[in-house]
Amino acid sequence: MMKKIRGVWLTTAASNVLESKANIVEAMKLLADTGFNTVFPVVWNNGYTLYPSATLKKNFGVEILPAFTGRDILAEVIEAATPLGLEVIPWFEYGFAAAYKQDGGHIIAKKPEWEGKDKNQQRLIKNDIVWMNSLDPEVQNFLLNLFLEVAKNYQIAGVQGDDRLPAMPSEGGYDNKTKVLYKNKFGEDPPLDFKNPPWLQWRADILNEFLAKLYREIKKINPKLIVSISPSPYPFGFNEYLQDVPTWINRQIVDFIHPQLYTQGLDAYKRLVDDVVDRFQQKNLSKISSGILIRSGNYQITPDTLWEFIRHNRRSGIRGEILFFFEGLKANNQALANFLKSNNYANLVYLQYGNIGSDVQELQQKLKDKGYKVGKTDGNFGSLTKSAVEKFQRDNLLEPDGVFGPESYAKLIANKL
C-alpha cells in the first residue's frame, strides 16, 4: 500500500473514547475498518500525562492524570491498535503549555520559576492557555524527558508535538533568564515590540535547537521512530508562536509535518493547501499530511466536503491527512466513517509527473517487478516512470494519462496485467 499517513487524533475533550478499554477497542476497530493506518492518542494534556510517568512523578509528585489513576491509556491504545495494523504515535497536545485557565494549574503552582512572562512581566497567557517558559533549559529538559520515556517504554511508531511544541506565544520571552541571555549576546534588553523580526527569529532559533535535540535523542533510541509536528500554518505560526517550519524541514529535524489547516469551507481550505504546496519544494510534499478539522463545537463537516478536501490534497501532491478529531467520525450514525469506507479511502492514491517521495519509489519498484521499465527506483516520478504508468494503464484497459490514480492502484494491487 502506498506509504502515506491517514490518521485521527484521540482527545480527552468532547470525547469518551479514552474513558474505558472497551471504548478504545471499539474505536480502533472503527478506524481500521474505515481505512486509517495511524492513530494519535493524546498523552500530555493540561499538565498531566495519560500514562504512568516517572518524569512527571519526579517533578510534581503525581504520575498520571488523576482521572486515569490505575490505568495506562497509551498502553491500552497500543494493545488495541497494533493487531489491527494501526500505528500509534503519541501526541503531546499541551507541549510547553501548563494549563487551560486554572491559574497555571499544578505545574506553575509547584514551579513558579517555570512560567512564561510577557513584556509587562505578567504571566504569559494566550487564548486562556497558561504557558511555561519554552526557552528555559529546565522546562525544555522536562518536556524532552517526557518524550524520551515514551519512546523508550512503548512499542510506538513515533512521537508528535503540535502548535504548542516547539512553540511559545511571541508575546513571551521577557522573563529574567531569557532577558539576561539576550543582553549578554547583544548588549541590550530585548525589544518591547515582540514581533520585531530579529527578536522573533532569535527566540525561534532557541526552539529550533530544542527540536533538533529532541530529534537526535529520539533517533538514538530507535532510528525508525517518526518525529512529527502539527504546527499552525506558516507564516501565522511563526509570527504568533515562533514555529519556524521551513527551517525544520531544511535542517531535516522533523520527519513529518501536519499543518493544522482548520477551516470550514472548501474554497478557504483549497487556499490553505495551495499555500502549503507553494511554500514547500516538491521533494518535501511527501513529508506533509494536512490536519483537517472535522468536528468542533457545533461544527460537523459533511462527507461530501471532507471528500473534496481529501481529493484536493491528492491532486495537489499531499498524500495524507489527520482528522481532528475521532468523534467526528462517529457523529450522525458514523456518517463520515461509513462514507470513507464506501469510497475506499485507503486506496485514494494520486501520483503524477514531478512527485517525489517514498511512495513514488514504492510504485516504481512494483512496476519494475511486473516488468515495466521505470529507470532508477529513486522516488522521482520522471518521464520514464510516466511512460511506465501509461503502458501499465494501456495493458489494463485504462485511460493512459500517466497519472497513477485510484483505478490504476486497484489494478496494481490486484496483480493484474
C-alpha positions in Angstrom: 0.0 0.0 0.0 1.4 3.4 -1.0 3.1 5.0 2.0 1.1 7.9 3.5 -0.4 8.8 6.8 -4.1 8.5 7.2 -4.6 9.4 10.8 -7.0 10.6 13.5 -6.4 12.4 16.8 -7.8 11.0 20.0 -8.7 13.7 22.6 -9.8 13.9 26.2 -12.1 16.9 25.4 -15.5 16.3 24.0 -14.9 12.6 23.6 -15.4 9.4 25.7 -13.1 7.2 23.6 -10.4 7.0 26.3 -12.8 6.5 29.2 -12.7 2.7 29.1 -10.7 -0.1 27.4 -13.9 -1.2 25.7 -14.3 2.2 24.1 -10.7 2.2 22.9 -11.1 -1.3 21.4 -14.3 -0.2 19.6 -12.6 3.0 18.3 -9.6 1.1 16.9 -11.9 -1.3 15.1 -13.8 1.6 13.5 -10.6 3.4 12.4 -9.0 0.2 10.9 -12.3 -0.6 9.2 -12.6 2.9 7.7 -9.2 2.9 6.1 -7.0 4.7 8.6 -3.5 3.5 9.3 -2.3 5.7 12.2 -3.8 6.9 15.5 -2.5 9.9 17.5 -3.6 9.5 21.2 -3.1 12.4 23.5 -0.6 11.6 26.2 0.2 15.1 27.7 -2.7 17.4 28.5 -3.3 20.2 30.9 -0.2 19.5 33.0 -0.7 15.7 33.2 0.3 12.6 31.3 -2.1 9.8 30.3 0.4 7.1 31.0 2.3 6.5 34.3 5.2 8.9 34.0 8.3 8.7 36.2 9.3 12.1 34.9 6.0 13.7 36.0 6.2 12.0 39.4 9.8 13.1 40.0 9.0 16.7 39.2 5.4 17.0 40.5 4.7 14.1 42.8 1.9 12.7 40.6 2.4 10.1 37.8 -0.8 10.4 35.7 -3.9 12.4 35.2 -5.9 11.7 38.4 -9.0 10.5 36.5 -6.9 7.7 35.0 -5.2 6.5 38.1 -4.5 2.8 37.9 -4.7 2.8 34.1 -2.2 3.3 31.2 -4.1 4.9 28.4 -1.2 4.7 26.0 -0.6 1.0 26.6 -4.4 0.3 26.1 -4.4 2.1 22.8 -1.3 0.2 21.6 -2.8 -3.1 22.7 -6.0 -2.4 20.8 -4.4 -0.8 17.7 -1.4 -2.9 16.9 -3.2 -6.2 15.9 -5.4 -4.2 13.5 -2.4 -2.7 11.7 -2.8 0.7 13.2 0.5 2.5 14.1 0.4 4.6 17.3 2.1 8.0 17.5 1.6 9.5 21.0 0.5 13.2 20.8 1.9 15.7 23.4 -1.0 18.1 23.0 -0.1 20.7 25.5 3.6 20.9 24.7 5.1 23.8 26.6 1.7 24.9 27.8 1.0 24.4 31.5 -2.8 24.5 31.8 -6.1 25.8 30.4 -7.0 28.6 32.7 -6.7 27.2 36.3 -4.2 30.0 37.2 -1.5 27.9 35.7 -2.5 24.6 37.3 -0.3 22.4 39.4 2.7 22.9 37.1 3.1 26.6 37.9 2.0 26.2 41.5 4.9 23.8 42.1 7.4 25.6 39.9 6.5 29.3 39.5 10.0 29.9 38.1 8.9 28.0 35.0 6.2 30.3 34.0 6.5 32.4 30.9 6.4 36.2 31.1 5.2 38.9 28.7 6.8 42.4 28.3 4.9 43.7 31.3 6.2 40.8 33.5 2.8 39.3 33.6 2.1 35.6 33.3 2.2 34.5 29.7 -1.4 33.7 28.7 -2.9 33.4 25.2 -6.4 32.2 24.4 -6.8 31.2 28.0 -3.8 28.9 27.8 -1.1 29.4 30.5 2.4 28.9 29.2 5.6 27.7 30.7 8.8 29.5 29.5 9.5 27.4 26.4 13.0 28.9 26.2 14.1 27.8 29.7 16.5 24.8 29.6 14.8 23.3 32.7 11.4 23.4 31.0 12.9 22.0 27.8 14.6 19.2 29.6 11.3 18.3 31.4 9.4 18.0 28.1 12.3 16.2 26.4 12.3 13.6 29.2 8.5 13.1 28.7 9.1 12.3 25.0 12.1 10.1 25.7 10.4 7.9 28.3 7.5 7.2 25.9 10.0 6.4 23.1 11.9 4.0 25.4 9.0 2.3 27.2 6.3 1.7 24.5 6.1 0.0 21.1 5.1 3.0 19.1 5.8 4.4 15.6 6.9 7.8 16.7 6.1 10.9 18.7 4.3 14.1 17.9 4.3 17.8 19.0 1.9 20.3 17.7 1.1 24.1 17.8 2.4 24.1 21.4 5.7 22.3 20.8 8.1 23.6 19.7 6.3 26.8 20.3 5.7 29.8 22.5 3.5 32.8 22.0 5.6 35.6 20.5 4.4 37.8 23.4 6.7 35.8 25.6 10.5 35.7 26.3 10.6 38.6 28.8 11.5 36.5 31.8 14.7 37.4 33.6 16.6 34.4 32.5 15.9 35.0 28.8 16.5 38.7 29.1 19.9 38.1 30.6 20.7 35.6 27.8 19.7 38.2 25.2 21.6 41.0 26.8 24.8 39.0 27.1 24.7 38.5 23.4 23.5 41.8 22.1 24.4 44.2 24.9 20.8 45.5 25.3 17.4 44.4 26.5 15.1 42.6 24.1 12.9 45.0 22.1 9.5 45.6 23.6 8.0 45.1 20.1 7.5 41.4 20.4 7.1 41.0 16.7 10.4 42.7 15.9 11.7 40.3 13.2 15.2 39.7 14.6 13.7 39.2 18.1 11.2 36.7 16.6 14.0 34.8 14.9 16.3 34.7 17.9 13.6 33.1 20.0 12.6 30.8 17.2 16.2 29.7 16.9 16.2 28.6 20.5 13.1 26.5 19.8 14.7 25.1 16.6 17.6 23.9 18.7 15.3 22.2 21.1 13.6 20.4 18.2 17.0 19.4 16.8 18.0 17.9 20.2 14.6 16.1 20.5 15.1 14.7 17.0 18.6 13.4 17.8 17.6 11.9 21.1 14.6 10.1 19.7 16.6 8.7 16.8 19.3 7.4 19.3 16.6 5.3 20.9 15.3 4.0 17.6 16.2 5.5 14.2 12.9 4.2 12.7 10.8 6.3 15.2 9.0 9.1 13.4 9.2 12.7 14.8 6.2 14.6 13.6 4.9 18.1 14.4 1.4 19.5 13.7 2.1 23.3 13.7 -0.1 26.2 12.9 0.1 27.2 9.3 3.2 29.1 8.3 3.8 32.1 8.5 1.0 32.7 11.0 2.6 30.0 13.3 5.9 31.8 13.1 4.6 35.3 13.9 2.3 34.1 16.6 4.1 31.1 18.1 7.7 31.2 16.8 7.2 28.0 14.8 9.9 28.1 12.1 8.6 25.3 9.9 10.8 26.0 6.8 13.9 25.7 9.0 12.7 22.4 10.5 12.4 20.9 7.0 15.6 22.4 5.6 17.6 21.2 8.6 15.8 17.8 8.5 14.9 17.8 12.2 11.4 16.6 11.6 10.1 13.6 9.6 6.5 14.7 9.0 4.7 18.0 9.2 0.9 18.1 9.7 -0.1 21.7 9.4 -3.4 22.4 11.1 -5.4 23.6 8.0 -8.5 24.2 10.2 -11.1 25.9 8.1 -14.7 25.1 7.3 -15.2 26.0 3.7 -13.8 24.3 0.6 -12.5 27.4 -1.1 -10.8 28.5 2.1 -9.3 25.0 2.6 -8.0 25.0 -1.0 -6.3 28.3 -0.4 -4.5 26.9 2.6 -3.4 23.8 0.8 -2.2 25.7 -2.2 -0.2 28.0 0.0 1.5 24.9 1.6 2.3 23.5 -1.8 3.7 26.8 -3.0 5.9 27.2 0.1 7.5 23.7 0.1 9.6 22.1 -2.6 8.1 19.1 -4.3 10.6 16.8 -2.6 9.1 17.8 0.8 5.4 17.3 0.0 5.6 13.6 0.8 6.5 14.7 4.3 3.3 16.7 4.7 -0.1 15.4 5.6 -2.7 18.1 6.3 -4.6 18.4 9.6 -8.3 18.6 8.8 -11.0 19.9 11.2 -14.0 17.6 11.0 -15.7 18.5 14.3 -15.5 21.4 16.7 -18.3 22.7 19.0 -21.5 22.7 16.8 -19.5 22.3 13.6 -19.5 18.9 11.9 -18.1 18.6 8.4 -20.3 16.9 5.8 -19.0 13.7 4.0 -19.0 15.4 0.6 -17.0 18.4 1.9 -14.4 16.1 3.6 -14.1 14.1 0.4 -13.4 17.3 -1.6 -10.8 18.3 0.9 -9.1 14.9 0.6 -9.3 14.9 -3.2 -7.8 18.3 -3.4 -4.9 17.1 -1.2 -4.2 14.3 -3.6 -4.3 16.4 -6.7 -2.0 18.9 -5.0 0.6 16.3 -4.1 -0.3 16.0 -0.5 -0.7 12.2 0.1 -2.3 12.0 3.5 -4.2 13.7 6.3 -5.0 13.6 10.0 -8.5 14.3 11.1 -9.4 16.3 14.2 -10.9 14.5 15.9 -12.2 11.0 16.4 -15.8 11.8 17.5 -16.4 13.5 14.1 -16.3 10.0 12.5 -18.9 8.7 14.8 -21.4 11.6 14.6 -24.7 11.1 12.8 -24.6 7.3 13.0 -21.0 7.2 11.8 -21.8 9.1 8.6 -18.2 10.1 7.9 -16.7 6.7 8.7 -19.3 4.9 6.5 -18.7 7.3 3.7 -14.9 7.0 3.7 -15.1 3.2 3.8 -17.6 3.0 1.0 -15.4 5.3 -1.1 -12.4 3.2 -0.5 -10.5 6.0 1.3 -7.4 3.8 2.0 -6.8 3.5 -1.8 -7.3 7.1 -2.8 -3.9 7.5 -4.5 -2.8 10.1 -6.9 0.9 10.1 -8.1 2.0 12.0 -11.1 4.9 13.5 -13.0 7.0 15.7 -10.7 6.1 13.9 -7.5 9.0 12.8 -5.2 8.9 10.5 -2.2 9.0 7.0 -0.8 5.5 6.3 -2.2 6.8 7.0 -5.7 9.7 4.7 -5.1 7.3 2.0 -3.9 5.3 2.5 -7.1 8.5 2.3 -9.2 9.5 -1.0 -7.6 6.1 -2.5 -8.0 6.0 -1.6 -11.7 9.6 -2.8 -12.2 8.7 -6.1 -10.5 6.0 -6.5 -13.2 8.5 -5.9 -16.0 7.9 -2.2 -16.7 10.9 0.0 -17.4 10.9 2.8 -14.9 14.6 3.6 -14.9 16.0 4.2 -11.5 13.8 3.4 -8.5 14.8 6.7 -7.0 11.4 8.0 -5.8 11.4 10.6 -8.5 8.3 10.5 -10.8 10.1 11.4 -14.1 9.4 10.8 -17.8 10.4 7.1 -17.6 8.1 6.4 -14.7 5.3 8.3 -16.5 5.8 6.2 -19.6 5.8 3.0 -17.5 2.5 4.1 -15.9 1.0 4.8 -19.3 1.9 1.4 -20.6 0.6 -0.2 -17.4 -2.7 1.7 -17.9 -3.0 0.6 -21.6 -2.3 -3.0 -20.6 -5.1 -2.8 -18.1 -7.6 -1.0 -20.4 -7.4 2.3 -18.5 -7.0 5.7 -19.9 -3.2 6.2 -20.4 -2.9 9.6 -18.9 0.2 8.8 -16.9 -1.4 9.8 -13.6 -1.3 6.9 -11.2 -4.8 7.2 -9.5 -7.3 5.0 -7.7 -8.2 2.9 -10.7 -4.6 2.2 -11.6 -3.8 1.5 -7.9 -6.7 -1.0 -7.7 -5.3 -2.8 -10.8 -1.8 -2.8 -9.4 -2.6 -4.3 -6.0 -4.9 -6.9 -7.7 -1.8 -8.2 -9.5 -3.5 -7.9 -12.9 -1.6 -7.1 -16.1 
